[in-house]
Amino acid sequence: MLFGSSGIRGKYNLNLADIALKAGSVLGSGSPDIIVGIDTRTTSPILAHLVTAGILGSGGSVRSAGIVPTPTVAFCSRLAQAGCMITASHNPEDYNGLKLFNRDGSSFTKKQQAETEELLGACHWTDWKHQGHEHTFDAITPHIKAILDGVDIPHGGSAVLDCGNGAGSTLTPSLLSDAGVKTTCINCNPSGHFGRPSEPLEENVSYLGEIVKKTGARCAVVHDGDADRMMAFDNRGRYISGDHLLVLFARYLGAKQVVTTSDASMIIEDTAEVRRTPVGDAYVSEELLKWGDFGGEPSGAWIFPKISYCPDGPFAATLFCEMSSEWDIAQEIDEIPSYPLIRESYHCENARDILLSLGASSPTDGIRMSGEDGWYLIRASGTEPKIRITAEGKTPAKAKELLTMGKERIQKGKTP
């Protein structure tokens, strides 16, 4: 399938350009009114032009939002009939892709993805009398208003914000300012090139801890390239793991039913009733349509059904600033139990074939083995040529043992 765990994605080339044109044609033939947004990558404008050409050529109309976060396109899809975001999210700059959204902000389901792929090979062009129309559209204003209506930061608070020169630069700085947060901005201009690796991993944003300490901020919030993700630092300048953020949000929201992914820590089960999905925010979103108060995955994708079914980094950032103004976040984290959890990944061009040879029904869903004292998960990345392995145990020795078991199983899959 063209669709991975979060849309269509790959290195920028003529094949991706061809897919963009054809996907636009499919969208335009099925949804006559579509919002199109882009991230800050230098290749995003041309892919947006191709998607737009496909939509117009099949008789659909385009609301062009320009550079905006992915959750902004998803939120405003309710004002149209569908949404399309040109982005490769947290991937390196030489990647790009498409994310497709329904009116409720949810990603296209597996069924919709399969239907879209099937239609890519057909012609959907209309004649010259029935071409569509394009016009510019302010998607940021309604998204900001909805977020501000959903949070309340009575004491203002303070934060360090790092947008990584991504699409969040066009929204989150003004959003936090409007919310009364005193903000120190880092990498908050949409330059077209990322000032740091886009994925908000601890090793990519380690400098923020010292900035939190020097400025006396209550927290730091961090986006990836399209701002559907949000990670954070506490008031002592410590990076907060995605598993702890999942628990913090669930507790703060009073969520009783939480949807998360197969690679999330066991600690969330001490806070709420949990349903697990394969890794990928689209799966979490699809499950939340049926069940749950809140959902997310440890990579930093947090879904709040009250605003939309798309991971919303700006909403998460603002809500975390509200939480930080009321709670001593560092103290809260120290009180959350923690089990040793190890995550590793490595480059592998035939990752999907290896997982299939091991018996996985879906390479990106992977294989999860669990016992009383822990679990491990091996899976092919849905966005990059990598195998990812996660292991968690109730003791460090158990976590390492499970990691080794997973690695040994991968080696068996490599053996002809």
Legacy VTK file of the C-alpha trace (Angstrom):
# vtk DataFile Version 3.0
C-alpha trace
ASCII
DATASET POLYDATA
POINTS 416 float
0.000 0.000 0.000
1.024 3.608 -0.614
-0.408 4.663 2.751
1.784 4.071 5.785
0.927 4.604 9.438
0.361 8.328 8.832
-0.586 9.102 5.237
1.448 8.807 2.033
5.114 9.576 2.525
8.455 9.106 0.797
11.534 10.840 -0.513
10.719 13.695 -2.873
10.966 12.540 -6.497
8.940 12.341 -9.726
7.003 9.352 -8.448
5.772 11.317 -5.418
4.868 14.218 -7.702
2.845 11.883 -9.921
1.041 10.481 -6.877
0.206 14.026 -5.724
-1.457 14.873 -9.044
-3.420 11.623 -9.157
-4.436 11.829 -5.492
-5.728 15.361 -6.089
-7.800 14.079 -8.977
-9.314 11.337 -6.811
-10.075 13.838 -4.033
-11.686 16.324 -6.405
-13.937 13.707 -7.946
-15.241 12.582 -4.556
-15.240 15.778 -2.476
-15.974 18.990 -4.379
-14.705 21.324 -1.604
-11.227 20.621 -0.173
-8.843 22.526 2.116
-5.163 22.224 1.126
-2.325 23.238 3.446
1.452 22.851 3.361
4.367 22.624 5.769
7.576 24.645 5.386
9.570 22.207 3.219
10.927 23.660 -0.011
9.169 20.896 -1.961
5.743 21.465 -0.424
4.564 24.278 -2.763
5.074 22.236 -5.936
3.295 19.204 -4.461
0.440 21.495 -3.392
0.221 22.854 -6.949
0.027 19.298 -8.278
-2.657 18.249 -5.775
-4.561 21.445 -6.566
-4.296 20.813 -10.314
-5.708 17.325 -9.806
-8.618 18.626 -7.723
-9.463 21.435 -10.153
-9.091 19.191 -13.170
-11.662 16.775 -11.787
-14.134 19.536 -11.002
-13.439 20.120 -7.323
-12.765 23.412 -5.555
-9.741 24.222 -3.398
-9.443 26.394 -0.314
-5.714 27.134 -0.221
-4.574 27.667 3.366
-0.852 28.149 2.708
1.674 27.227 5.429
-0.308 25.955 8.408
-0.018 23.098 10.915
-1.532 19.749 9.974
-4.106 19.958 12.813
-5.255 23.306 11.418
-6.146 21.673 8.090
-7.818 18.803 9.957
-9.837 21.150 12.196
-11.008 23.323 9.290
-12.015 20.327 7.190
-15.384 20.664 8.950
-15.843 23.891 6.986
-15.343 22.007 3.713
-15.781 18.349 2.765
-12.206 17.048 3.142
-8.679 18.178 3.878
-5.262 17.522 2.374
-1.984 18.450 4.076
1.298 18.397 2.180
3.856 17.242 4.723
6.264 14.538 5.759
5.730 15.453 9.413
8.838 14.607 11.478
10.813 13.038 8.605
14.021 14.640 7.247
13.759 17.496 4.739
14.252 15.310 1.660
10.945 13.539 2.418
7.439 14.781 1.742
3.939 13.381 1.445
0.185 13.788 1.854
-2.194 13.436 4.792
-5.906 13.187 4.002
-8.698 14.130 6.424
-12.438 13.709 6.842
-14.715 16.513 8.030
-14.378 15.484 11.699
-10.591 15.824 11.495
-9.972 12.081 11.441
-7.466 10.612 9.004
-8.760 8.497 6.159
-9.586 5.042 7.511
-7.979 1.881 6.167
-11.034 1.360 3.981
-10.826 4.895 2.584
-7.093 4.495 1.990
-7.641 1.293 0.033
-10.430 2.904 -2.009
-8.222 5.920 -2.756
-5.341 3.730 -3.923
-7.642 1.717 -6.144
-8.900 4.900 -7.813
-5.406 6.317 -8.483
-5.149 4.333 -11.699
-8.403 5.675 -13.178
-9.028 8.953 -14.998
-11.165 11.484 -13.150
-10.621 14.527 -15.361
-13.642 16.563 -16.409
-14.064 18.736 -19.504
-13.168 22.399 -19.850
-16.666 23.553 -18.927
-16.568 21.986 -15.472
-13.177 22.950 -14.042
-13.042 23.735 -10.333
-12.061 26.961 -8.569
-9.281 27.896 -6.143
-9.302 30.648 -3.541
-7.224 31.536 -0.476
-8.576 30.611 2.922
-7.729 31.743 6.474
-7.593 28.450 8.382
-5.533 29.744 11.301
-8.102 32.146 12.814
-10.885 29.583 13.430
-8.380 27.054 14.791
-6.882 29.548 17.246
-10.361 30.613 18.384
-11.388 27.011 19.039
-8.241 26.338 21.063
-8.606 29.495 23.157
-12.233 28.576 23.833
-11.054 25.218 25.178
-8.317 26.340 27.597
-8.034 28.776 30.485
-4.672 30.008 31.796
-5.714 32.437 34.525
-2.207 33.213 35.729
-0.646 33.460 32.279
2.372 31.320 32.913
5.598 31.116 30.947
7.060 28.703 28.438
9.887 28.081 26.023
8.562 27.198 22.559
10.570 25.401 19.847
8.753 24.994 16.511
11.779 23.550 14.724
11.202 26.013 11.836
8.149 23.977 10.901
4.524 24.839 10.212
3.814 25.426 13.904
5.773 28.681 13.512
2.749 30.236 11.788
0.355 29.553 14.663
1.680 28.486 18.070
3.704 31.630 18.945
0.685 33.903 18.438
-1.617 31.339 20.058
0.398 31.229 23.292
0.706 35.005 23.285
-3.076 35.356 22.916
-3.474 32.900 25.804
-1.375 35.179 28.023
1.719 32.944 28.140
5.073 34.707 28.351
6.920 32.825 25.607
10.582 32.484 24.695
10.621 31.388 21.036
13.309 29.180 19.511
13.334 28.147 15.811
9.960 29.818 15.319
10.351 31.193 11.790
9.108 29.158 8.791
12.461 29.339 6.984
12.025 26.280 4.761
14.916 24.477 6.435
14.837 22.830 9.845
17.213 24.299 12.419
17.337 20.897 14.122
16.177 17.367 13.227
12.398 17.631 12.966
11.468 14.715 15.227
11.153 16.072 18.803
13.312 13.388 20.414
15.269 14.216 23.558
18.624 14.082 21.753
17.382 16.582 19.148
16.193 19.226 21.637
18.450 18.660 24.674
19.509 22.344 24.664
16.035 23.404 25.826
16.559 22.202 29.398
19.143 24.901 30.103
16.959 27.560 28.478
14.075 26.595 30.777
16.361 26.958 33.789
17.833 30.300 32.647
14.477 31.871 31.831
12.671 30.417 34.835
9.907 29.148 32.529
7.242 26.801 33.845
7.805 24.425 30.920
9.009 24.031 27.338
6.889 22.756 24.445
8.258 21.370 21.201
6.767 20.698 17.757
7.792 18.566 14.803
7.697 19.741 11.174
3.917 19.929 10.789
3.020 20.520 14.465
0.781 17.506 14.867
3.219 16.417 17.589
4.045 18.097 20.890
6.675 17.056 23.403
7.641 18.936 26.557
10.096 19.749 29.349
9.135 20.227 32.987
9.879 23.235 35.218
13.236 21.739 36.241
14.362 21.563 32.608
13.875 17.794 32.279
12.613 16.238 29.049
9.307 14.431 29.650
8.904 11.042 28.016
5.891 10.474 25.801
4.630 7.794 28.180
4.642 10.225 31.090
2.965 12.904 28.975
0.219 10.420 28.101
-0.419 9.869 31.820
-0.239 13.595 32.638
-2.808 14.517 29.985
-5.109 11.658 30.994
-4.970 12.675 34.665
-5.409 16.382 33.987
-8.377 15.779 31.699
-9.890 13.201 34.042
-10.013 10.751 31.141
-11.458 7.384 32.134
-11.009 5.675 28.765
-7.740 6.143 26.853
-6.757 4.890 23.404
-3.046 4.406 22.828
-0.672 2.325 20.758
0.939 -1.067 21.180
4.328 0.515 21.988
3.096 2.656 24.909
4.207 1.902 28.461
2.187 -0.209 30.891
1.973 2.781 33.272
-1.089 4.245 31.516
-3.095 1.236 32.690
-2.719 2.483 36.288
-4.622 5.647 35.317
-7.437 4.637 32.968
-9.122 1.849 31.062
-7.016 1.362 27.936
-7.500 0.126 24.396
-4.406 -0.379 22.238
-4.068 -0.001 18.488
-1.219 -0.551 16.027
1.366 2.241 16.014
0.151 5.290 14.085
-2.095 8.207 14.987
-4.593 7.243 12.261
-5.327 4.004 14.127
-5.767 5.861 17.426
-8.095 8.327 15.709
-10.183 5.567 14.137
-10.610 3.804 17.508
-11.500 7.082 19.264
-14.404 7.511 16.862
-15.922 4.455 18.548
-14.620 4.604 22.133
-12.622 6.732 24.547
-12.209 10.208 26.074
-8.640 10.915 24.963
-5.947 9.261 22.889
-2.311 9.500 21.957
0.951 7.784 21.354
4.369 8.236 22.989
5.799 9.867 19.847
3.953 13.049 20.857
0.671 12.719 18.937
-2.165 13.745 21.294
-5.801 13.563 20.153
-8.521 15.527 21.940
-11.946 14.541 20.556
-13.518 17.760 21.818
-11.559 19.698 19.177
-10.950 17.107 16.420
-9.771 13.574 15.755
-6.371 14.694 14.472
-3.312 14.963 16.757
-3.245 18.652 17.676
0.179 19.945 18.721
-0.886 23.595 19.238
-3.856 22.571 21.396
-1.615 20.185 23.365
0.982 22.946 23.844
-1.611 25.396 25.155
-3.240 22.810 27.401
0.176 21.854 28.787
0.878 25.520 29.560
-2.460 25.609 31.426
-1.471 22.453 33.310
1.960 23.923 34.100
0.411 27.068 35.555
-1.620 24.952 37.997
0.653 21.993 38.761
4.265 21.513 39.715
4.902 19.290 36.672
8.231 17.980 37.945
6.626 16.833 41.187
3.760 15.193 39.296
6.209 13.256 37.134
8.229 12.113 40.141
5.049 10.581 41.563
4.232 8.590 38.400
5.608 5.033 38.495
8.055 4.107 35.788
9.190 0.829 34.251
12.418 0.443 32.271
11.512 0.898 28.599
13.948 0.689 25.693
13.246 1.930 22.170
15.653 1.302 19.306
15.484 1.530 15.522
17.861 0.855 12.673
17.951 1.314 8.917
16.649 -1.646 6.932
15.594 -1.425 3.280
13.619 -4.699 3.402
11.984 -4.131 6.792
8.519 -5.047 5.530
9.705 -8.344 4.023
11.420 -9.323 7.268
8.288 -8.700 9.347
6.159 -10.665 6.884
8.613 -13.576 7.055
8.220 -13.542 10.845
4.470 -13.955 10.513
3.229 -10.376 10.968
-0.146 -9.882 9.281
0.837 -6.247 8.719
4.536 -5.191 8.767
3.771 -1.781 10.265
1.507 -3.282 12.941
4.329 -5.676 13.746
4.525 -8.461 16.312
3.985 -7.885 20.033
4.882 -10.526 22.614
3.874 -9.973 26.222
4.146 -11.737 29.570
3.632 -11.024 33.269
6.795 -8.961 33.630
6.879 -7.091 30.332
6.607 -7.130 26.553
8.424 -6.400 23.319
7.244 -5.110 19.951
9.019 -5.343 16.605
7.600 -3.530 13.592
8.479 -1.960 10.274
8.300 1.830 10.300
5.349 3.164 8.341
7.246 6.297 7.277
10.926 5.316 6.849
12.991 2.245 5.820
13.551 1.164 9.424
12.781 -1.627 11.848
11.703 -0.374 15.268
11.918 -2.434 18.433
10.460 -1.550 21.825
10.840 -3.523 25.054
9.532 -2.835 28.551
10.080 -4.839 31.720
9.389 -4.452 35.395
13.154 -4.456 35.985
16.072 -3.179 33.858
17.322 -6.741 33.440
13.932 -7.898 32.162
13.701 -5.031 29.681
17.157 -5.869 28.298
16.255 -9.549 28.131
13.099 -8.785 26.146
14.998 -6.433 23.831
17.513 -9.203 23.139
14.679 -11.636 22.416
13.225 -9.211 19.916
16.571 -8.679 18.201
17.140 -12.427 17.953
13.748 -12.830 16.357
14.594 -10.169 13.780
17.845 -11.984 12.944
15.818 -15.143 12.253
13.723 -13.179 9.793
16.877 -12.070 7.967
18.101 -15.635 7.560
17.026 -17.113 4.192
LINES 1 417
416 0 1 2 3 4 5 6 7 8 9 10 11 12 13 14 15 16 17 18 19 20 21 22 23 24 25 26 27 28 29 30 31 32 33 34 35 36 37 38 39 40 41 42 43 44 45 46 47 48 49 50 51 52 53 54 55 56 57 58 59 60 61 62 63 64 65 66 67 68 69 70 71 72 73 74 75 76 77 78 79 80 81 82 83 84 85 86 87 88 89 90 91 92 93 94 95 96 97 98 99 100 101 102 103 104 105 106 107 108 109 110 111 112 113 114 115 116 117 118 119 120 121 122 123 124 125 126 127 128 129 130 131 132 133 134 135 136 137 138 139 140 141 142 143 144 145 146 147 148 149 150 151 152 153 154 155 156 157 158 159 160 161 162 163 164 165 166 167 168 169 170 171 172 173 174 175 176 177 178 179 180 181 182 183 184 185 186 187 188 189 190 191 192 193 194 195 196 197 198 199 200 201 202 203 204 205 206 207 208 209 210 211 212 213 214 215 216 217 218 219 220 221 222 223 224 225 226 227 228 229 230 231 232 233 234 235 236 237 238 239 240 241 242 243 244 245 246 247 248 249 250 251 252 253 254 255 256 257 258 259 260 261 262 263 264 265 266 267 268 269 270 271 272 273 274 275 276 277 278 279 280 281 282 283 284 285 286 287 288 289 290 291 292 293 294 295 296 297 298 299 300 301 302 303 304 305 306 307 308 309 310 311 312 313 314 315 316 317 318 319 320 321 322 323 324 325 326 327 328 329 330 331 332 333 334 335 336 337 338 339 340 341 342 343 344 345 346 347 348 349 350 351 352 353 354 355 356 357 358 359 360 361 362 363 364 365 366 367 368 369 370 371 372 373 374 375 376 377 378 379 380 381 382 383 384 385 386 387 388 389 390 391 392 393 394 395 396 397 398 399 400 401 402 403 404 405 406 407 408 409 410 411 412 413 414 415
